[in-house]
């Protein structure tokens, strides 16, 4: 048990003022603090946040579940416009982005990302655009390119590498 010395306050009269009469110093008595102040504080683990963008609902759900099983907090979006909204109003560590989507696709989103963007992993069949074209258009915005269909180990490795690259 840990204890500290506490000094008791001088006695006060009925009006709440200290008495003018000098007295002996107040006694010192140990006050137990308990164990909690000396225990290390445990900070809860905050899962890393991944935004998964794919127009195919089945792929979105499957890849999302794989990431969630590894402890990631996954938000899903069906196109670039929805993803942009989520990026503006949320906090994301890694963006996993399909390139070929109808409407607002992956390249459209990449062109709108500013300097405070998350780490970007692009995955695609690369049937409409090559990986070299993606890198030429998006520059340093793309951390890694993966080819569809993405295997779970390749996805998990890419996300883990992206987080190691940009720790909080």
N, C-alpha and C positions, 0 to 999 in steps of 0.2 A: 504494500500500500504506500502511496506517495502522499506526503503532507507538506503543507506550506505554512508559514507563520502569518497570522492575521492580527492586525492591530485593531483593538476595539476602540470605538469613538469615545471621546470624553463624555462624561455625564452632562446632561442638559437639565435646566430648570423647567418649571411648568410652562413658561413662555417659549420654550424651544431654544433659548440661548445657553451658551456654555456658562457654567458657574465660574465666578471669578476666583474662587479659592484654589490655590495650587494643590494638586493632589499627587500622589505617587503615580509613576507611569503606569499605564494600563497593562494588565497582564497579557502575555503573548500565549496564544493557544494554537495548537495545530488544527488545520482545517483539511479534512480529507478531500482530495480532488477526484477520486475514483480512477478508473483505468482508461476511460474514453479519451481524455485529452492527450495521452501519450501514445495511443494506438495510431498506426499509420492510417491516413484517410484513404479509403478506397474510392477511386473515381470510376463511375460506371463506364463500361466500354460503349463508345458511340459507333454504331456500324457505319461503314463507308457507304455513301449514297451513289447509286448508279442510275442514270437515265438511259433506258433502253428504247430505241426508236426503230420500229419496223411496221410496215403496213399489213403484214401477214399476222393475224391475231394468234394463230397456232404457234408460229415461230416466236412471237413476242412472249407468249405464256410459257413456252418450254424453256427458252433461254432465261427468262425471269426467274422461273422456279429453280433452275440450276444455280443461279447467282444467290438466290435467297437461301438455299440449302447450305451455302458456304458462309452465310452470315451477313451478306450485303443487304442494304435497304434499297429495294428496286422500285423505281417509278417507271411506268410504261407510257409511251406515246405512239400514236399511229401515223404521224407524218411530221414534217419539219416545222409546220406552223404551230402545232400543239406542243412540240418539243421546245420551240423558242419561247412560248408562253411560260412553260414550266422552268426553263432556264432563267428567265427574267424574274420570276416570282419565287423561285426556290433555291436551294443550295444543292449543288451536284458536284461530286468529286470526279466521276468518270462518265463520259458520254459514249455509249455504244450505239453506233449509227449505221443503219442500212442506207446505201446510196440510192438505189433504184426504187423510188416510191412514186405513185401517181400524185399529181398536184405539187405540193411543196416537198421536194425530195431532200436527200442528204447534202448534195452540193449547194442547194439553195440555202440550207441552214448553215453550212460551213462558211459561206460568204457573208453571213450576218453575225458571226461570232466575233466578239470584241476581245480585248486583251485579258479580261478577267474570266476567261472561259475555262471549263473543266478540261481535263485530259481527254482527247478524242481517240476512240478506236473505231475504225471504219470496217464494215464487213459488207461484202457484195459478191455476186457471181462474176463481176467484172466483165459482163457481156456487152454493156453499152459504153463503158469507159474503162480504160486500163488503170492499173495501180499507178503507173508513171504519170498519167494524166491527172489523177486525183492529187498526187503529190505536187504536180506543177500548178494546179489550180488552187489548192488549199495551203500549199507551202508547209510551214512548220506547225500548222494547226493539227495535223494528223500524227498521232503517236505511233500507231500501228495499223496495218491493213491486214484483214483476215478474209479468206476466201470462203464463200458459201458452198456447201453447208458447213457451218462452224461446228467443230467437235467441242464437247464440253471441256476437255483438258486445255485445248487451245484458247478458248474463251476465258477460262479461269486464270490461266497463265498470263494472258494479255492484261486482264483487269488488275491482277496482283502486281505485275510489272509497272502498270500505269500509276498505281497508288504509291509504289516504292519510288517512282520517278518524282512524284509531287506529293510528298507527305504534308499533312496539315501543319 
